[in-house]
Every structure is written in structure tokens, then in C-alpha cells.
């Protein structure tokens, strides 16, 4: 009996296998289409371009920036930079050392050597040398307190004064001897000469001059230097002296940067708003895995070594002053490279996709401290996004 049962089970099992193996019409007992369900996807969206972008001035702060290591002269991106220098000539002391009196002192020439840290010149660009008619100090505001606009500085050209860039290392300012003689009429024993150096109005022109505050080994020997060859009777000598004061400030010209220019600057603070065009076919249930901001920079029209900035979500209200800025990225730095890449807070992109936040763009805002004039120009901005969708259940 046991043998018959064993044979019957074997025969039944073989019949079941044969039936399963021969049929192509039977329904899979675990369900049709299970292995063809959507397992979820990871989607990369590279180079999402701008829907719109623009720059705006946030605050007006053209503070004279003396007591720094650099002096700027030039005009670029709707900004103009003018510099002031002051020197003192101890006529009485020099004459006494030569056995004479102040009246015996005769200057044969007056020149000033200004060492360049950097220069960006368009062809045939020049500087103009002016006599300042307003009082100035190394740290001073040039803002009209009533209109909150840049105040003009009274100055007139000095007849016969010349400013020339020698090679790529020195800006030489030559003043007429009569300019020093006029200063001696005000103070016969220790006349003070001062002048302003301004650009000739050409754009994309910048000189970065070593200031009297320059502290690096390379800068110390290239600080502003007055050179005056002189005679006292039969004695000839050359007087050399550093500046007793120097400074510079920036102001807007022709309304500042162009309307279509994306610029981020300090000193005269400009920020840029970037509104990226998000695809409409991203599933609402998608999860943003990462986002990256990518910027191409116009280094020929930028001026910075490292510009700290922050990213803010922008929400416009009825008036411009009612715009709400919400910090989404902590402070980081842009360095002068052709393309800069930064991690972008993915929660903001997630909020745009889900509709929790209105996509009105992000603002790139420079961190204001220390106060100096630095700026970058953005040629192209794009957003790289990676998102994933959940598998079907």
C-alpha cells in the first residue's frame, strides 16, 4: 500500500508540472505585470537657464576708503573710481640743510610714482590730473544726505599736469613746478600739494594702485612716492617722500550698470536676482536629490579676489521695499575662475516643485564686511537639478 501511494504522488506531481509547462494561457498566480511596474527614476536636469534676471542697487554707501592697501582709478560697469593724494614738501628744512633759507629753494621738477598692483586698460585710455577744491580726508562720505545720491567733488584740471602708465608697473604723475610754487604761497615753509586722479571717461578701464598703507613685501617699495629734484644756491639734491594721505571712492555714472547686466558688488552695493525656468513636467511627488548653481563670470569686467556672498529666496510684494528675502544658503565665496559652481539649497527647488513656494527667483547678495569696492559680472547662470520619483506599489 505504501508503494502504491508513493507511485501515485510521483505521478500526480509529474502531471502538475506537465500542465504548467505546456500552458501559455494560464494566469500567473502572483499577478500579471508585477515586474513591469515603474521602479522609480533618477532624472538629471542640466543647465536650467534663466527665465529672467536683473541687478538692483540695495544701499548707497560711497564711503571714501582710505587706510586700505589699494587705490582704484578707472571706470567700469557704470562705476567710476577717483583717487586723491596729498604730499608735503619741507622747503624750510631742506633749505636750512643746504645752508640757505626757504626763499632760496628752487624745485626743478615735481613727479609722483604710483606703483600698480593690477591694470586693465582699453587702448588709448588716459587719466586726468585735477586740483581738488573740496576738503577731504582719508575716511569720508560722499553722499548727499538729503537726496541719498552721490555728491560731486569739486575739482578742476591742473594745466600742464600729465599722468602716464609706464610699462605695466607704474603710473607717473608729473606736476608743473608752478603748482608747487602756488602751494608755497599758502605755506612757505612746508607747502602741501594734493591732486586727484580720475579716468578720462572710457569704460572697461581700471588701475589698482598700491596705497601708502600697502604692507606686503612687494607693496612696501611701491607705495606713492613724491620725487622733487631741487637747488639751494649751488647745492643740488633730490627730495623723496611718501604720501601723507591717500584715498579713493566710487560713484555711479550714467545710472550705474546696464539694465541687462548681472552684477554683484560691494561699496556701492548691487545684487542680482536670478529666476530659473523650471520644467512643468516634473511630477509633484518627485524628490529633489541635489541642486547646483553654476555661474560663468566675465573676469575682464570683474574685480575681486574672493567675494563672499549669500543666496536668498525672493518674494515680491506690492512695493519694491516690501520684497522679502529669505536666506537659503549660508555664506560662501566666489573666486575669480571662468566657471563657479556652488551647492544650491535643494529644499528651495523642492518647494518650487510642490508649490509650497512661488518661484520668483533667488538673489545673490554680497556680504558687506569688510567695506571695499569689489564686484563680479555674471555672463551666464544656470541651475543643475537631480530629482527622483518613487516606485509604484
C-alpha positions in Angstrom: 0.0 0.0 0.0 2.8 2.4 0.8 4.4 1.7 -2.5 1.2 2.5 -4.4 0.8 5.8 -2.5 4.4 6.7 -3.3 3.8 6.0 -7.0 0.5 8.0 -7.0 2.2 11.1 -5.6 5.0 10.9 -8.1 2.6 10.5 -11.0 0.5 13.5 -9.7 3.5 15.7 -9.4 4.6 14.9 -12.9 1.2 15.6 -14.3 1.1 19.0 -12.5 4.5 20.0 -13.8 3.4 19.0 -17.4 0.2 21.0 -17.2 2.1 24.1 -16.0 4.9 23.7 -18.6 2.6 23.2 -21.5 0.1 26.1 -20.9 0.8 29.7 -22.0 -2.7 31.0 -21.3 -2.8 30.4 -17.5 -2.7 33.5 -15.1 0.4 33.9 -13.1 -0.8 33.2 -9.5 1.3 36.2 -8.2 -0.4 38.6 -10.5 0.2 39.9 -14.0 2.5 42.8 -14.8 4.2 42.9 -11.4 7.8 43.0 -12.6 6.9 45.7 -15.2 5.7 48.3 -12.7 7.7 51.6 -12.6 10.6 51.0 -10.2 11.2 54.8 -9.9 13.6 57.0 -11.8 16.5 59.3 -11.2 16.3 62.3 -13.6 19.1 64.8 -14.2 18.1 68.3 -15.5 21.3 70.0 -16.5 21.7 73.7 -17.3 18.2 75.1 -16.5 18.5 78.6 -17.9 17.2 81.9 -16.7 13.6 82.9 -17.3 14.6 86.4 -16.2 17.4 88.2 -14.4 18.5 91.6 -13.3 20.5 93.7 -10.9 19.4 96.3 -8.4 21.1 98.7 -6.0 20.4 97.8 -2.4 22.1 100.6 -0.4 24.2 103.6 -1.3 27.5 103.7 0.6 30.2 105.5 -1.3 32.5 105.9 1.7 35.9 107.2 0.9 38.1 104.2 1.5 41.5 105.4 2.7 43.6 103.4 5.1 43.5 100.4 2.8 46.2 98.8 0.8 44.8 99.7 -2.6 43.6 102.8 -4.5 41.3 102.4 -7.6 41.2 104.6 -10.6 39.0 103.9 -13.6 35.5 103.4 -14.9 33.9 100.0 -15.4 30.3 98.6 -15.4 28.8 102.0 -14.7 31.1 102.7 -11.8 33.8 105.4 -11.7 36.7 105.5 -9.3 38.6 108.6 -8.4 41.7 108.9 -6.2 43.2 111.6 -4.0 46.8 112.0 -2.9 48.4 114.5 -0.6 52.2 115.2 -0.1 54.2 117.7 1.9 57.5 119.3 1.0 59.5 120.7 4.0 61.0 123.5 2.0 62.4 125.3 5.0 64.1 122.3 6.5 65.6 121.3 3.1 66.9 124.8 2.6 68.5 125.0 6.0 70.3 121.7 5.5 71.8 123.3 2.4 72.8 126.4 4.3 70.1 128.6 2.9 66.6 129.9 3.5 63.1 128.8 2.3 63.2 131.6 -0.3 66.4 130.1 -1.8 64.7 126.7 -2.5 64.1 126.1 -6.3 62.3 123.0 -7.5 63.4 121.7 -10.9 60.6 119.1 -11.3 57.7 117.5 -9.4 56.7 113.9 -10.1 54.9 111.2 -8.3 55.4 107.4 -8.8 52.4 105.3 -8.2 53.0 101.5 -8.2 50.4 99.4 -9.9 49.1 96.2 -8.4 46.9 95.4 -11.4 45.8 97.2 -14.6 43.1 96.7 -17.1 43.3 99.3 -19.9 41.5 99.8 -23.1 43.5 101.1 -26.0 44.4 104.8 -25.7 42.9 105.2 -22.2 44.2 108.1 -20.2 43.9 109.7 -16.8 43.3 113.3 -16.0 45.0 115.1 -13.1 42.8 117.6 -11.2 43.2 120.1 -8.4 40.7 119.3 -5.6 38.7 122.3 -4.4 36.8 120.5 -1.7 38.2 119.4 1.7 38.8 115.7 2.0 40.0 113.1 4.5 41.0 109.5 4.2 37.7 108.3 5.6 34.8 110.4 4.4 31.3 110.0 2.9 30.5 111.5 -0.4 26.7 111.1 -0.3 24.1 113.9 -0.3 22.2 113.3 3.0 19.0 114.7 1.6 18.8 113.0 -1.8 20.8 109.9 -0.9 22.8 110.3 -4.1 26.5 110.5 -4.8 27.8 114.0 -4.2 30.0 115.7 -6.8 33.6 116.5 -5.8 34.7 120.0 -6.9 38.0 119.7 -8.8 39.5 121.4 -11.9 42.2 120.2 -14.3 45.7 121.2 -13.4 47.2 122.9 -16.5 50.3 121.1 -17.7 49.8 118.1 -15.4 50.4 114.7 -17.1 49.5 111.2 -15.9 51.0 108.2 -17.9 51.2 104.5 -17.3 54.9 103.4 -17.7 55.1 99.8 -18.8 52.8 97.7 -16.6 54.1 98.6 -13.2 53.9 102.4 -12.6 51.6 105.3 -13.1 53.7 108.5 -13.2 52.1 111.9 -12.4 54.1 114.9 -13.5 53.0 118.2 -12.0 54.2 121.6 -13.2 56.7 123.3 -10.8 54.3 126.3 -10.7 51.8 124.1 -8.9 54.3 123.6 -6.0 55.1 127.3 -6.2 51.5 128.2 -5.8 51.3 125.9 -2.7 54.3 127.8 -1.3 52.3 131.0 -1.4 49.9 129.4 1.1 52.6 127.8 3.3 56.1 129.0 2.6 57.9 126.6 5.0 56.1 123.3 4.4 53.8 123.6 1.3 51.3 120.8 0.8 50.4 119.6 -2.7 47.5 117.4 -3.4 45.8 116.2 -6.6 43.0 113.9 -7.9 43.5 111.2 -10.5 40.4 110.4 -12.5 39.7 108.3 -15.6 39.1 110.0 -18.9 35.6 108.5 -19.2 36.4 105.4 -21.1 34.7 102.2 -19.9 36.5 99.0 -19.1 39.5 100.9 -17.7 40.9 100.2 -14.2 44.1 100.9 -12.4 44.7 99.3 -9.0 47.4 101.4 -7.3 49.4 100.5 -4.2 48.4 102.8 -1.4 50.5 104.2 1.4 49.0 101.5 3.6 50.5 98.7 1.5 52.1 96.2 3.8 53.2 93.3 1.7 56.9 92.9 0.8 56.1 93.7 -2.9 53.9 96.7 -2.0 56.2 98.5 0.5 58.7 99.6 -2.1 55.9 100.7 -4.5 53.9 103.0 -2.3 53.1 106.5 -3.6 56.4 108.4 -3.8 57.0 112.1 -4.4 60.2 113.0 -6.2 61.4 116.6 -6.3 64.9 117.5 -7.7 65.8 120.9 -6.2 68.6 123.5 -5.8 69.5 125.8 -2.9 72.3 128.1 -4.2 75.0 125.8 -5.5 73.7 122.7 -3.7 71.6 120.2 -5.7 69.7 117.3 -4.3 66.5 115.2 -4.7 63.8 115.1 -2.1 61.7 111.9 -1.9 58.7 111.5 0.4 55.7 109.2 0.8 52.2 110.4 0.7 50.7 111.8 4.0 47.2 110.9 2.9 45.6 109.0 0.0 42.1 107.6 -0.6 39.6 106.8 -3.3 35.8 106.4 -3.7 33.4 105.1 -6.2 30.3 106.7 -7.8 27.8 105.7 -10.4 27.9 107.1 -13.9 25.0 107.1 -16.4 22.7 105.4 -13.9 25.1 102.6 -12.9 25.3 99.1 -14.5 23.3 98.4 -17.7 19.8 97.1 -17.1 20.7 93.8 -18.8 23.9 93.3 -16.8 24.1 90.8 -13.9 26.4 92.3 -11.3 27.1 91.7 -7.6 29.2 94.4 -5.9 30.3 95.9 -2.6 31.0 99.5 -1.8 28.1 100.7 -4.0 26.0 97.6 -3.2 24.4 95.8 -6.1 22.7 92.4 -6.0 21.4 90.2 -8.8 18.0 88.3 -8.9 18.1 85.1 -11.0 14.8 83.5 -11.9 15.3 80.0 -13.3 12.8 78.4 -15.6 11.7 75.2 -14.0 10.2 72.4 -16.3 6.4 72.0 -15.9 6.6 68.2 -16.3 8.4 67.4 -13.1 6.0 65.1 -11.1 4.6 66.8 -8.0 5.7 63.8 -5.9 9.3 64.0 -7.1 12.1 64.3 -4.5 14.9 66.7 -5.3 18.1 65.0 -4.6 20.6 67.8 -5.3 20.8 71.2 -6.9 23.9 73.1 -8.1 24.2 76.7 -9.1 26.7 77.3 -12.0 27.9 80.7 -13.0 30.1 81.8 -15.9 32.0 85.0 -14.9 33.2 87.9 -17.1 36.6 88.2 -15.5 37.7 91.1 -17.8 35.0 93.3 -16.3 35.1 91.9 -12.7 37.3 93.0 -9.9 37.7 90.8 -6.8 40.0 88.2 -5.3 37.3 86.4 -3.3 33.8 87.8 -2.9 31.7 86.4 -0.1 28.0 86.1 -0.8 24.7 84.6 0.3 21.7 83.3 -1.6 18.2 84.4 -0.7 14.8 83.3 -1.9 12.9 86.3 -3.2 9.2 87.0 -2.7 7.9 90.2 -4.3 5.1 92.2 -2.7 3.2 95.3 -3.9 6.1 97.7 -3.5 9.8 97.1 -4.0 10.6 97.9 -0.4 8.2 95.1 0.6 10.3 92.4 -1.1 11.0 89.6 1.3 14.4 88.0 1.3 14.8 84.6 3.0 18.3 83.2 3.5 18.6 79.8 1.8 22.4 79.3 1.6 24.9 80.2 4.2 27.9 82.4 3.3 30.3 81.1 0.8 32.9 82.6 -1.6 33.2 83.2 -5.3 36.7 83.0 -6.6 37.9 84.5 -9.9 37.5 81.5 -12.1 35.8 81.2 -15.5 33.1 79.0 -14.1 32.0 78.9 -10.5 29.9 76.0 -9.0 28.0 76.0 -5.7 25.7 73.7 -3.9 22.2 75.2 -4.1 19.8 74.6 -1.2 17.6 71.8 -2.7 14.8 72.4 -0.3 14.0 75.6 -2.2 13.7 73.8 -5.5 11.6 71.2 -3.8 9.3 74.0 -2.5 9.0 75.3 -6.1 8.0 71.9 -7.4 5.4 71.2 -4.7 4.0 74.8 -4.9 4.9 75.5 -1.3 6.9 78.5 -2.5 6.3 80.7 -5.5 9.2 80.7 -7.9 10.1 84.3 -8.1 13.9 83.7 -8.2 16.8 83.9 -5.9 19.1 86.9 -5.0 22.8 86.8 -4.9 23.9 89.3 -2.3 27.4 90.3 -1.4 28.4 90.1 2.3 29.1 93.8 3.2 32.1 93.4 5.6 34.8 94.5 5.0 33.6 97.5 3.1 35.5 97.8 -0.1 34.8 98.2 -3.8 34.8 94.7 -5.4 32.4 93.3 -8.0 31.7 90.4 -10.3 29.9 90.3 -13.6 27.9 87.2 -14.4 27.9 86.1 -18.1 25.6 83.1 -17.7 23.8 81.5 -14.8 22.2 78.0 -14.8 20.8 75.5 -12.3 21.6 71.8 -12.4 18.9 69.7 -10.7 18.7 65.9 -10.0 15.4 64.5 -8.8 13.9 61.0 -8.3 10.4 59.5 -8.4 9.2 56.8 -6.1 8.5 53.3 -7.4 4.9 52.2 -8.0 3.4 49.9 -5.4 
